[in-house]
Amino acid sequence: MKPINGLTLNGQSLNGLNLNRLILNSPILNRPILNRRYREIAAEVMTFTLLTLLMLLFSTAARADETLTDEHHFPQAEAFILNDVQGNEWSLAEQAGKPVVIHFWATWCPYCKKLQPGLERLRLANSESDLEMVAISFNEDKGAMPAKVLKERGIDMTTLINGDKVAKRYGVTGTPTTVFINRQGQVVWVTRISDPDSPKLVQAIDFLLSEQ
């Protein structure tokens, strides 16, 4: 059997290793009651199982990096209403027909701070379109002032507060999380990207704006 390159097992690289040797030297196959033929059969079974698991891991990792998929698989975004710091209501339902980007964040999150200038640049670059971009603050410390923090950072997007329930309904478990919703009110992408210069952010917004 040829060596398998570029893989790791239990933290050790499999580069240059022969998988047969690795498996045949396992404690399970070195019991006295197993003769040579049984060991070979067991090794073949273990080899097949290991390769299957590795293929599954790689396919899962590949899917995790996907962004936009077939629109028929897009889930519908759940409607919600939140207030800004002045008490004004913002309703997702009222944005019907518009592409919407929702930035879930917290004032204490360094990765949110890193991402926000990139989102603001994209918002300004598309200011003449009907794109809506809002920041939803959640999981905040007592006394946090999200709107003030964003203003100090030079971020001028609509800022909504007390978004914990909405974040939970959208399955948000960490910050930053950015949700992209198309004109049909469908969630087309959810990402934890914190790189403000990521081309995927540009591609996602271009996708939203290109849809009719």
MODELLER restraints for C-alpha pairs under 7 A, 6 or more apart:
rsr = mdl.restraints
at = mdl.atoms
rsr.add(forms.Gaussian(group=physical.xy_distance, feature=features.Distance(at['CA:1:A'], at['CA:18:A']), mean=6.89, stdev=0.5))
rsr.add(forms.Gaussian(group=physical.xy_distance, feature=features.Distance(at['CA:1:A'], at['CA:20:A']), mean=6.89, stdev=0.5))
rsr.add(forms.Gaussian(group=physical.xy_distance, feature=features.Distance(at['CA:2:A'], at['CA:18:A']), mean=6.62, stdev=0.5))
rsr.add(forms.Gaussian(group=physical.xy_distance, feature=features.Distance(at['CA:3:A'], at['CA:16:A']), mean=5.69, stdev=0.5))
rsr.add(forms.Gaussian(group=physical.xy_distance, feature=features.Distance(at['CA:3:A'], at['CA:17:A']), mean=5.52, stdev=0.5))
rsr.add(forms.Gaussian(group=physical.xy_distance, feature=features.Distance(at['CA:3:A'], at['CA:18:A']), mean=4.70, stdev=0.5))
rsr.add(forms.Gaussian(group=physical.xy_distance, feature=features.Distance(at['CA:3:A'], at['CA:19:A']), mean=6.39, stdev=0.5))
rsr.add(forms.Gaussian(group=physical.xy_distance, feature=features.Distance(at['CA:4:A'], at['CA:14:A']), mean=6.40, stdev=0.5))
rsr.add(forms.Gaussian(group=physical.xy_distance, feature=features.Distance(at['CA:4:A'], at['CA:15:A']), mean=6.32, stdev=0.5))
rsr.add(forms.Gaussian(group=physical.xy_distance, feature=features.Distance(at['CA:5:A'], at['CA:14:A']), mean=6.12, stdev=0.5))
rsr.add(forms.Gaussian(group=physical.xy_distance, feature=features.Distance(at['CA:5:A'], at['CA:15:A']), mean=4.49, stdev=0.5))
rsr.add(forms.Gaussian(group=physical.xy_distance, feature=features.Distance(at['CA:5:A'], at['CA:16:A']), mean=6.62, stdev=0.5))
rsr.add(forms.Gaussian(group=physical.xy_distance, feature=features.Distance(at['CA:6:A'], at['CA:14:A']), mean=6.76, stdev=0.5))
rsr.add(forms.Gaussian(group=physical.xy_distance, feature=features.Distance(at['CA:6:A'], at['CA:15:A']), mean=5.87, stdev=0.5))
rsr.add(forms.Gaussian(group=physical.xy_distance, feature=features.Distance(at['CA:7:A'], at['CA:13:A']), mean=5.88, stdev=0.5))
rsr.add(forms.Gaussian(group=physical.xy_distance, feature=features.Distance(at['CA:7:A'], at['CA:14:A']), mean=5.32, stdev=0.5))
rsr.add(forms.Gaussian(group=physical.xy_distance, feature=features.Distance(at['CA:7:A'], at['CA:15:A']), mean=6.77, stdev=0.5))
rsr.add(forms.Gaussian(group=physical.xy_distance, feature=features.Distance(at['CA:8:A'], at['CA:14:A']), mean=5.29, stdev=0.5))
rsr.add(forms.Gaussian(group=physical.xy_distance, feature=features.Distance(at['CA:23:A'], at['CA:43:A']), mean=6.09, stdev=0.5))
rsr.add(forms.Gaussian(group=physical.xy_distance, feature=features.Distance(at['CA:24:A'], at['CA:43:A']), mean=6.16, stdev=0.5))
rsr.add(forms.Gaussian(group=physical.xy_distance, feature=features.Distance(at['CA:29:A'], at['CA:39:A']), mean=5.89, stdev=0.5))
rsr.add(forms.Gaussian(group=physical.xy_distance, feature=features.Distance(at['CA:67:A'], at['CA:189:A']), mean=5.75, stdev=0.5))
rsr.add(forms.Gaussian(group=physical.xy_distance, feature=features.Distance(at['CA:68:A'], at['CA:188:A']), mean=5.96, stdev=0.5))
rsr.add(forms.Gaussian(group=physical.xy_distance, feature=features.Distance(at['CA:68:A'], at['CA:189:A']), mean=6.03, stdev=0.5))
rsr.add(forms.Gaussian(group=physical.xy_distance, feature=features.Distance(at['CA:74:A'], at['CA:186:A']), mean=5.67, stdev=0.5))
rsr.add(forms.Gaussian(group=physical.xy_distance, feature=features.Distance(at['CA:74:A'], at['CA:187:A']), mean=5.79, stdev=0.5))
rsr.add(forms.Gaussian(group=physical.xy_distance, feature=features.Distance(at['CA:74:A'], at['CA:188:A']), mean=5.67, stdev=0.5))
rsr.add(forms.Gaussian(group=physical.xy_distance, feature=features.Distance(at['CA:75:A'], at['CA:186:A']), mean=5.50, stdev=0.5))
rsr.add(forms.Gaussian(group=physical.xy_distance, feature=features.Distance(at['CA:75:A'], at['CA:187:A']), mean=5.63, stdev=0.5))
rsr.add(forms.Gaussian(group=physical.xy_distance, feature=features.Distance(at['CA:76:A'], at['CA:185:A']), mean=5.95, stdev=0.5))
rsr.add(forms.Gaussian(group=physical.xy_distance, feature=features.Distance(at['CA:76:A'], at['CA:186:A']), mean=4.30, stdev=0.5))
rsr.add(forms.Gaussian(group=physical.xy_distance, feature=features.Distance(at['CA:76:A'], at['CA:187:A']), mean=6.02, stdev=0.5))
rsr.add(forms.Gaussian(group=physical.xy_distance, feature=features.Distance(at['CA:77:A'], at['CA:185:A']), mean=5.71, stdev=0.5))
rsr.add(forms.Gaussian(group=physical.xy_distance, feature=features.Distance(at['CA:77:A'], at['CA:186:A']), mean=5.24, stdev=0.5))
rsr.add(forms.Gaussian(group=physical.xy_distance, feature=features.Distance(at['CA:77:A'], at['CA:187:A']), mean=5.54, stdev=0.5))
rsr.add(forms.Gaussian(group=physical.xy_distance, feature=features.Distance(at['CA:79:A'], at['CA:92:A']), mean=5.54, stdev=0.5))
rsr.add(forms.Gaussian(group=physical.xy_distance, feature=features.Distance(at['CA:79:A'], at['CA:93:A']), mean=5.74, stdev=0.5))
rsr.add(forms.Gaussian(group=physical.xy_distance, feature=features.Distance(at['CA:80:A'], at['CA:91:A']), mean=5.93, stdev=0.5))
rsr.add(forms.Gaussian(group=physical.xy_distance, feature=features.Distance(at['CA:80:A'], at['CA:92:A']), mean=5.74, stdev=0.5))
rsr.add(forms.Gaussian(group=physical.xy_distance, feature=features.Distance(at['CA:81:A'], at['CA:89:A']), mean=6.49, stdev=0.5))
rsr.add(forms.Gaussian(group=physical.xy_distance, feature=features.Distance(at['CA:81:A'], at['CA:90:A']), mean=5.58, stdev=0.5))
rsr.add(forms.Gaussian(group=physical.xy_distance, feature=features.Distance(at['CA:81:A'], at['CA:91:A']), mean=4.41, stdev=0.5))
rsr.add(forms.Gaussian(group=physical.xy_distance, feature=features.Distance(at['CA:81:A'], at['CA:92:A']), mean=6.55, stdev=0.5))
rsr.add(forms.Gaussian(group=physical.xy_distance, feature=features.Distance(at['CA:82:A'], at['CA:89:A']), mean=5.63, stdev=0.5))
rsr.add(forms.Gaussian(group=physical.xy_distance, feature=features.Distance(at['CA:82:A'], at['CA:90:A']), mean=5.42, stdev=0.5))
rsr.add(forms.Gaussian(group=physical.xy_distance, feature=features.Distance(at['CA:82:A'], at['CA:91:A']), mean=6.67, stdev=0.5))
rsr.add(forms.Gaussian(group=physical.xy_distance, feature=features.Distance(at['CA:82:A'], at['CA:160:A']), mean=6.20, stdev=0.5))
rsr.add(forms.Gaussian(group=physical.xy_distance, feature=features.Distance(at['CA:82:A'], at['CA:161:A']), mean=6.97, stdev=0.5))
rsr.add(forms.Gaussian(group=physical.xy_distance, feature=features.Distance(at['CA:83:A'], at['CA:89:A']), mean=4.44, stdev=0.5))
rsr.add(forms.Gaussian(group=physical.xy_distance, feature=features.Distance(at['CA:83:A'], at['CA:90:A']), mean=5.95, stdev=0.5))
rsr.add(forms.Gaussian(group=physical.xy_distance, feature=features.Distance(at['CA:83:A'], at['CA:160:A']), mean=5.55, stdev=0.5))
rsr.add(forms.Gaussian(group=physical.xy_distance, feature=features.Distance(at['CA:83:A'], at['CA:161:A']), mean=6.23, stdev=0.5))
rsr.add(forms.Gaussian(group=physical.xy_distance, feature=features.Distance(at['CA:84:A'], at['CA:159:A']), mean=5.80, stdev=0.5))
rsr.add(forms.Gaussian(group=physical.xy_distance, feature=features.Distance(at['CA:84:A'], at['CA:160:A']), mean=4.36, stdev=0.5))
rsr.add(forms.Gaussian(group=physical.xy_distance, feature=features.Distance(at['CA:84:A'], at['CA:161:A']), mean=5.78, stdev=0.5))
rsr.add(forms.Gaussian(group=physical.xy_distance, feature=features.Distance(at['CA:85:A'], at['CA:147:A']), mean=6.94, stdev=0.5))
rsr.add(forms.Gaussian(group=physical.xy_distance, feature=features.Distance(at['CA:85:A'], at['CA:161:A']), mean=6.75, stdev=0.5))
rsr.add(forms.Gaussian(group=physical.xy_distance, feature=features.Distance(at['CA:96:A'], at['CA:183:A']), mean=6.75, stdev=0.5))
rsr.add(forms.Gaussian(group=physical.xy_distance, feature=features.Distance(at['CA:96:A'], at['CA:185:A']), mean=6.71, stdev=0.5))
rsr.add(forms.Gaussian(group=physical.xy_distance, feature=features.Distance(at['CA:97:A'], at['CA:183:A']), mean=4.45, stdev=0.5))
rsr.add(forms.Gaussian(group=physical.xy_distance, feature=features.Distance(at['CA:97:A'], at['CA:184:A']), mean=6.18, stdev=0.5))
rsr.add(forms.Gaussian(group=physical.xy_distance, feature=features.Distance(at['CA:98:A'], at['CA:130:A']), mean=6.01, stdev=0.5))
rsr.add(forms.Gaussian(group=physical.xy_distance, feature=features.Distance(at['CA:98:A'], at['CA:131:A']), mean=6.21, stdev=0.5))
rsr.add(forms.Gaussian(group=physical.xy_distance, feature=features.Distance(at['CA:98:A'], at['CA:182:A']), mean=6.97, stdev=0.5))
rsr.add(forms.Gaussian(group=physical.xy_distance, feature=features.Distance(at['CA:98:A'], at['CA:183:A']), mean=4.74, stdev=0.5))
rsr.add(forms.Gaussian(group=physical.xy_distance, feature=features.Distance(at['CA:99:A'], at['CA:131:A']), mean=5.17, stdev=0.5))
rsr.add(forms.Gaussian(group=physical.xy_distance, feature=features.Distance(at['CA:99:A'], at['CA:132:A']), mean=6.27, stdev=0.5))
rsr.add(forms.Gaussian(group=physical.xy_distance, feature=features.Distance(at['CA:99:A'], at['CA:181:A']), mean=5.72, stdev=0.5))
rsr.add(forms.Gaussian(group=physical.xy_distance, feature=features.Distance(at['CA:99:A'], at['CA:182:A']), mean=4.61, stdev=0.5))
rsr.add(forms.Gaussian(group=physical.xy_distance, feature=features.Distance(at['CA:99:A'], at['CA:183:A']), mean=4.80, stdev=0.5))
rsr.add(forms.Gaussian(group=physical.xy_distance, feature=features.Distance(at['CA:99:A'], at['CA:208:A']), mean=5.81, stdev=0.5))
rsr.add(forms.Gaussian(group=physical.xy_distance, feature=features.Distance(at['CA:99:A'], at['CA:209:A']), mean=6.77, stdev=0.5))
rsr.add(forms.Gaussian(group=physical.xy_distance, feature=features.Distance(at['CA:100:A'], at['CA:131:A']), mean=5.92, stdev=0.5))
rsr.add(forms.Gaussian(group=physical.xy_distance, feature=features.Distance(at['CA:100:A'], at['CA:132:A']), mean=4.69, stdev=0.5))
rsr.add(forms.Gaussian(group=physical.xy_distance, feature=features.Distance(at['CA:100:A'], at['CA:133:A']), mean=5.76, stdev=0.5))
rsr.add(forms.Gaussian(group=physical.xy_distance, feature=features.Distance(at['CA:100:A'], at['CA:180:A']), mean=6.07, stdev=0.5))
rsr.add(forms.Gaussian(group=physical.xy_distance, feature=features.Distance(at['CA:100:A'], at['CA:181:A']), mean=5.03, stdev=0.5))
rsr.add(forms.Gaussian(group=physical.xy_distance, feature=features.Distance(at['CA:100:A'], at['CA:182:A']), mean=6.53, stdev=0.5))
rsr.add(forms.Gaussian(group=physical.xy_distance, feature=features.Distance(at['CA:101:A'], at['CA:132:A']), mean=6.21, stdev=0.5))
rsr.add(forms.Gaussian(group=physical.xy_distance, feature=features.Distance(at['CA:101:A'], at['CA:133:A']), mean=4.65, stdev=0.5))
rsr.add(forms.Gaussian(group=physical.xy_distance, feature=features.Distance(at['CA:101:A'], at['CA:134:A']), mean=6.42, stdev=0.5))
rsr.add(forms.Gaussian(group=physical.xy_distance, feature=features.Distance(at['CA:101:A'], at['CA:178:A']), mean=6.94, stdev=0.5))
rsr.add(forms.Gaussian(group=physical.xy_distance, feature=features.Distance(at['CA:101:A'], at['CA:179:A']), mean=5.68, stdev=0.5))
rsr.add(forms.Gaussian(group=physical.xy_distance, feature=features.Distance(at['CA:101:A'], at['CA:180:A']), mean=4.72, stdev=0.5))
rsr.add(forms.Gaussian(group=physical.xy_distance, feature=features.Distance(at['CA:101:A'], at['CA:181:A']), mean=6.22, stdev=0.5))
rsr.add(forms.Gaussian(group=physical.xy_distance, feature=features.Distance(at['CA:102:A'], at['CA:133:A']), mean=5.94, stdev=0.5))
rsr.add(forms.Gaussian(group=physical.xy_distance, feature=features.Distance(at['CA:102:A'], at['CA:134:A']), mean=5.13, stdev=0.5))
rsr.add(forms.Gaussian(group=physical.xy_distance, feature=features.Distance(at['CA:102:A'], at['CA:135:A']), mean=5.91, stdev=0.5))
rsr.add(forms.Gaussian(group=physical.xy_distance, feature=features.Distance(at['CA:102:A'], at['CA:136:A']), mean=6.97, stdev=0.5))
rsr.add(forms.Gaussian(group=physical.xy_distance, feature=features.Distance(at['CA:102:A'], at['CA:178:A']), mean=5.58, stdev=0.5))
rsr.add(forms.Gaussian(group=physical.xy_distance, feature=features.Distance(at['CA:102:A'], at['CA:179:A']), mean=5.02, stdev=0.5))
rsr.add(forms.Gaussian(group=physical.xy_distance, feature=features.Distance(at['CA:102:A'], at['CA:180:A']), mean=6.58, stdev=0.5))
rsr.add(forms.Gaussian(group=physical.xy_distance, feature=features.Distance(at['CA:103:A'], at['CA:134:A']), mean=6.13, stdev=0.5))
rsr.add(forms.Gaussian(group=physical.xy_distance, feature=features.Distance(at['CA:103:A'], at['CA:135:A']), mean=4.57, stdev=0.5))
rsr.add(forms.Gaussian(group=physical.xy_distance, feature=features.Distance(at['CA:103:A'], at['CA:136:A']), mean=5.96, stdev=0.5))
rsr.add(forms.Gaussian(group=physical.xy_distance, feature=features.Distance(at['CA:103:A'], at['CA:177:A']), mean=6.07, stdev=0.5))
rsr.add(forms.Gaussian(group=physical.xy_distance, feature=features.Distance(at['CA:103:A'], at['CA:178:A']), mean=4.51, stdev=0.5))
rsr.add(forms.Gaussian(group=physical.xy_distance, feature=features.Distance(at['CA:103:A'], at['CA:179:A']), mean=6.53, stdev=0.5))
rsr.add(forms.Gaussian(group=physical.xy_distance, feature=features.Distance(at['CA:104:A'], at['CA:135:A']), mean=5.96, stdev=0.5))
rsr.add(forms.Gaussian(group=physical.xy_distance, feature=features.Distance(at['CA:104:A'], at['CA:136:A']), mean=4.83, stdev=0.5))
rsr.add(forms.Gaussian(group=physical.xy_distance, feature=features.Distance(at['CA:104:A'], at['CA:137:A']), mean=6.03, stdev=0.5))
rsr.add(forms.Gaussian(group=physical.xy_distance, feature=features.Distance(at['CA:104:A'], at['CA:175:A']), mean=6.48, stdev=0.5))
rsr.add(forms.Gaussian(group=physical.xy_distance, feature=features.Distance(at['CA:104:A'], at['CA:176:A']), mean=5.75, stdev=0.5))
rsr.add(forms.Gaussian(group=physical.xy_distance, feature=features.Distance(at['CA:104:A'], at['CA:177:A']), mean=5.13, stdev=0.5))
rsr.add(forms.Gaussian(group=physical.xy_distance, feature=features.Distance(at['CA:104:A'], at['CA:178:A']), mean=6.03, stdev=0.5))
rsr.add(forms.Gaussian(group=physical.xy_distance, feature=features.Distance(at['CA:105:A'], at['CA:112:A']), mean=5.97, stdev=0.5))
rsr.add(forms.Gaussian(group=physical.xy_distance, feature=features.Distance(at['CA:105:A'], at['CA:136:A']), mean=6.21, stdev=0.5))
rsr.add(forms.Gaussian(group=physical.xy_distance, feature=features.Distance(at['CA:105:A'], at['CA:137:A']), mean=5.15, stdev=0.5))
rsr.add(forms.Gaussian(group=physical.xy_distance, feature=features.Distance(at['CA:105:A'], at['CA:138:A']), mean=6.41, stdev=0.5))
rsr.add(forms.Gaussian(group=physical.xy_distance, feature=features.Distance(at['CA:105:A'], at['CA:175:A']), mean=5.28, stdev=0.5))
rsr.add(forms.Gaussian(group=physical.xy_distance, feature=features.Distance(at['CA:105:A'], at['CA:176:A']), mean=5.05, stdev=0.5))
rsr.add(forms.Gaussian(group=physical.xy_distance, feature=features.Distance(at['CA:105:A'], at['CA:177:A']), mean=6.87, stdev=0.5))
rsr.add(forms.Gaussian(group=physical.xy_distance, feature=features.Distance(at['CA:106:A'], at['CA:137:A']), mean=5.27, stdev=0.5))
rsr.add(forms.Gaussian(group=physical.xy_distance, feature=features.Distance(at['CA:106:A'], at['CA:138:A']), mean=5.79, stdev=0.5))
rsr.add(forms.Gaussian(group=physical.xy_distance, feature=features.Distance(at['CA:106:A'], at['CA:139:A']), mean=6.53, stdev=0.5))
rsr.add(forms.Gaussian(group=physical.xy_distance, feature=features.Distance(at['CA:106:A'], at['CA:140:A']), mean=5.92, stdev=0.5))
rsr.add(forms.Gaussian(group=physical.xy_distance, feature=features.Distance(at['CA:106:A'], at['CA:175:A']), mean=6.95, stdev=0.5))
rsr.add(forms.Gaussian(group=physical.xy_distance, feature=features.Distance(at['CA:107:A'], at['CA:140:A']), mean=6.92, stdev=0.5))
rsr.add(forms.Gaussian(group=physical.xy_distance, feature=features.Distance(at['CA:107:A'], at['CA:146:A']), mean=5.99, stdev=0.5))
rsr.add(forms.Gaussian(group=physical.xy_distance, feature=features.Distance(at['CA:107:A'], at['CA:149:A']), mean=6.88, stdev=0.5))
rsr.add(forms.Gaussian(group=physical.xy_distance, feature=features.Distance(at['CA:109:A'], at['CA:175:A']), mean=6.82, stdev=0.5))
rsr.add(forms.Gaussian(group=physical.xy_distance, feature=features.Distance(at['CA:111:A'], at['CA:176:A']), mean=6.51, stdev=0.5))
rsr.add(forms.Gaussian(group=physical.xy_distance, feature=features.Distance(at['CA:111:A'], at['CA:194:A']), mean=5.66, stdev=0.5))
rsr.add(forms.Gaussian(group=physical.xy_distance, feature=features.Distance(at['CA:112:A'], at['CA:175:A']), mean=6.58, stdev=0.5))
rsr.add(forms.Gaussian(group=physical.xy_distance, feature=features.Distance(at['CA:112:A'], at['CA:176:A']), mean=5.11, stdev=0.5))
rsr.add(forms.Gaussian(group=physical.xy_distance, feature=features.Distance(at['CA:112:A'], at['CA:194:A']), mean=6.66, stdev=0.5))
rsr.add(forms.Gaussian(group=physical.xy_distance, feature=features.Distance(at['CA:114:A'], at['CA:194:A']), mean=6.42, stdev=0.5))
rsr.add(forms.Gaussian(group=physical.xy_distance, feature=features.Distance(at['CA:114:A'], at['CA:196:A']), mean=6.60, stdev=0.5))
rsr.add(forms.Gaussian(group=physical.xy_distance, feature=features.Distance(at['CA:115:A'], at['CA:194:A']), mean=4.80, stdev=0.5))
rsr.add(forms.Gaussian(group=physical.xy_distance, feature=features.Distance(at['CA:115:A'], at['CA:195:A']), mean=5.67, stdev=0.5))
rsr.add(forms.Gaussian(group=physical.xy_distance, feature=features.Distance(at['CA:115:A'], at['CA:196:A']), mean=4.49, stdev=0.5))
rsr.add(forms.Gaussian(group=physical.xy_distance, feature=features.Distance(at['CA:116:A'], at['CA:196:A']), mean=6.86, stdev=0.5))
rsr.add(forms.Gaussian(group=physical.xy_distance, feature=features.Distance(at['CA:117:A'], at['CA:155:A']), mean=6.99, stdev=0.5))
rsr.add(forms.Gaussian(group=physical.xy_distance, feature=features.Distance(at['CA:117:A'], at['CA:196:A']), mean=6.48, stdev=0.5))
rsr.add(forms.Gaussian(group=physical.xy_distance, feature=features.Distance(at['CA:118:A'], at['CA:196:A']), mean=4.06, stdev=0.5))
rsr.add(forms.Gaussian(group=physical.xy_distance, feature=features.Distance(at['CA:118:A'], at['CA:197:A']), mean=6.08, stdev=0.5))
rsr.add(forms.Gaussian(group=physical.xy_distance, feature=features.Distance(at['CA:119:A'], at['CA:196:A']), mean=6.81, stdev=0.5))
rsr.add(forms.Gaussian(group=physical.xy_distance, feature=features.Distance(at['CA:120:A'], at['CA:155:A']), mean=6.06, stdev=0.5))
rsr.add(forms.Gaussian(group=physical.xy_distance, feature=features.Distance(at['CA:123:A'], at['CA:133:A']), mean=6.79, stdev=0.5))
rsr.add(forms.Gaussian(group=physical.xy_distance, feature=features.Distance(at['CA:133:A'], at['CA:157:A']), mean=6.45, stdev=0.5))
rsr.add(forms.Gaussian(group=physical.xy_distance, feature=features.Distance(at['CA:133:A'], at['CA:158:A']), mean=6.99, stdev=0.5))
rsr.add(forms.Gaussian(group=physical.xy_distance, feature=features.Distance(at['CA:134:A'], at['CA:157:A']), mean=5.83, stdev=0.5))
rsr.add(forms.Gaussian(group=physical.xy_distance, feature=features.Distance(at['CA:134:A'], at['CA:158:A']), mean=4.85, stdev=0.5))
rsr.add(forms.Gaussian(group=physical.xy_distance, feature=features.Distance(at['CA:134:A'], at['CA:159:A']), mean=5.99, stdev=0.5))
rsr.add(forms.Gaussian(group=physical.xy_distance, feature=features.Distance(at['CA:135:A'], at['CA:157:A']), mean=6.75, stdev=0.5))
rsr.add(forms.Gaussian(group=physical.xy_distance, feature=features.Distance(at['CA:135:A'], at['CA:158:A']), mean=6.13, stdev=0.5))
rsr.add(forms.Gaussian(group=physical.xy_distance, feature=features.Distance(at['CA:135:A'], at['CA:159:A']), mean=4.86, stdev=0.5))
rsr.add(forms.Gaussian(group=physical.xy_distance, feature=features.Distance(at['CA:135:A'], at['CA:160:A']), mean=6.03, stdev=0.5))
rsr.add(forms.Gaussian(group=physical.xy_distance, feature=features.Distance(at['CA:136:A'], at['CA:159:A']), mean=6.10, stdev=0.5))
rsr.add(forms.Gaussian(group=physical.xy_distance, feature=features.Distance(at['CA:136:A'], at['CA:160:A']), mean=4.78, stdev=0.5))
rsr.add(forms.Gaussian(group=physical.xy_distance, feature=features.Distance(at['CA:136:A'], at['CA:161:A']), mean=5.86, stdev=0.5))
rsr.add(forms.Gaussian(group=physical.xy_distance, feature=features.Distance(at['CA:136:A'], at['CA:163:A']), mean=5.82, stdev=0.5))
rsr.add(forms.Gaussian(group=physical.xy_distance, feature=features.Distance(at['CA:137:A'], at['CA:146:A']), mean=6.61, stdev=0.5))
rsr.add(forms.Gaussian(group=physical.xy_distance, feature=features.Distance(at['CA:137:A'], at['CA:160:A']), mean=6.20, stdev=0.5))
rsr.add(forms.Gaussian(group=physical.xy_distance, feature=features.Distance(at['CA:137:A'], at['CA:161:A']), mean=4.95, stdev=0.5))
rsr.add(forms.Gaussian(group=physical.xy_distance, feature=features.Distance(at['CA:137:A'], at['CA:162:A']), mean=6.20, stdev=0.5))
rsr.add(forms.Gaussian(group=physical.xy_distance, feature=features.Distance(at['CA:137:A'], at['CA:163:A']), mean=5.65, stdev=0.5))
rsr.add(forms.Gaussian(group=physical.xy_distance, feature=features.Distance(at['CA:138:A'], at['CA:161:A']), mean=6.74, stdev=0.5))
rsr.add(forms.Gaussian(group=physical.xy_distance, feature=features.Distance(at['CA:138:A'], at['CA:162:A']), mean=5.55, stdev=0.5))
rsr.add(forms.Gaussian(group=physical.xy_distance, feature=features.Distance(at['CA:138:A'], at['CA:163:A']), mean=4.74, stdev=0.5))
rsr.add(forms.Gaussian(group=physical.xy_distance, feature=features.Distance(at['CA:138:A'], at['CA:164:A']), mean=4.86, stdev=0.5))
rsr.add(forms.Gaussian(group=physical.xy_distance, feature=features.Distance(at['CA:139:A'], at['CA:164:A']), mean=6.12, stdev=0.5))
rsr.add(forms.Gaussian(group=physical.xy_distance, feature=features.Distance(at['CA:147:A'], at['CA:159:A']), mean=5.96, stdev=0.5))
rsr.add(forms.Gaussian(group=physical.xy_distance, feature=features.Distance(at['CA:176:A'], at['CA:192:A']), mean=5.74, stdev=0.5))
rsr.add(forms.Gaussian(group=physical.xy_distance, feature=features.Distance(at['CA:176:A'], at['CA:194:A']), mean=6.75, stdev=0.5))
rsr.add(forms.Gaussian(group=physical.xy_distance, feature=features.Distance(at['CA:177:A'], at['CA:190:A']), mean=6.92, stdev=0.5))
rsr.add(forms.Gaussian(group=physical.xy_distance, feature=features.Distance(at['CA:177:A'], at['CA:191:A']), mean=5.68, stdev=0.5))
rsr.add(forms.Gaussian(group=physical.xy_distance, feature=features.Distance(at['CA:177:A'], at['CA:192:A']), mean=4.73, stdev=0.5))
rsr.add(forms.Gaussian(group=physical.xy_distance, feature=features.Distance(at['CA:178:A'], at['CA:190:A']), mean=5.72, stdev=0.5))
rsr.add(forms.Gaussian(group=physical.xy_distance, feature=features.Distance(at['CA:178:A'], at['CA:191:A']), mean=5.39, stdev=0.5))
rsr.add(forms.Gaussian(group=physical.xy_distance, feature=features.Distance(at['CA:178:A'], at['CA:192:A']), mean=6.51, stdev=0.5))
rsr.add(forms.Gaussian(group=physical.xy_distance, feature=features.Distance(at['CA:179:A'], at['CA:187:A']), mean=6.95, stdev=0.5))
rsr.add(forms.Gaussian(group=physical.xy_distance, feature=features.Distance(at['CA:179:A'], at['CA:189:A']), mean=5.98, stdev=0.5))
rsr.add(forms.Gaussian(group=physical.xy_distance, feature=features.Distance(at['CA:179:A'], at['CA:190:A']), mean=4.57, stdev=0.5))
rsr.add(forms.Gaussian(group=physical.xy_distance, feature=features.Distance(at['CA:179:A'], at['CA:191:A']), mean=6.69, stdev=0.5))
rsr.add(forms.Gaussian(group=physical.xy_distance, feature=features.Distance(at['CA:180:A'], at['CA:187:A']), mean=5.80, stdev=0.5))
rsr.add(forms.Gaussian(group=physical.xy_distance, feature=features.Distance(at['CA:180:A'], at['CA:188:A']), mean=5.79, stdev=0.5))
rsr.add(forms.Gaussian(group=physical.xy_distance, feature=features.Distance(at['CA:180:A'], at['CA:189:A']), mean=5.23, stdev=0.5))
rsr.add(forms.Gaussian(group=physical.xy_distance, feature=features.Distance(at['CA:180:A'], at['CA:190:A']), mean=6.38, stdev=0.5))
rsr.add(forms.Gaussian(group=physical.xy_distance, feature=features.Distance(at['CA:181:A'], at['CA:187:A']), mean=4.46, stdev=0.5))
rsr.add(forms.Gaussian(group=physical.xy_distance, feature=features.Distance(at['CA:181:A'], at['CA:188:A']), mean=5.80, stdev=0.5))
rsr.add(forms.Gaussian(group=physical.xy_distance, feature=features.Distance(at['CA:182:A'], at['CA:188:A']), mean=6.68, stdev=0.5))
rsr.add(forms.Gaussian(group=physical.xy_distance, feature=features.Distance(at['CA:182:A'], at['CA:208:A']), mean=5.37, stdev=0.5))
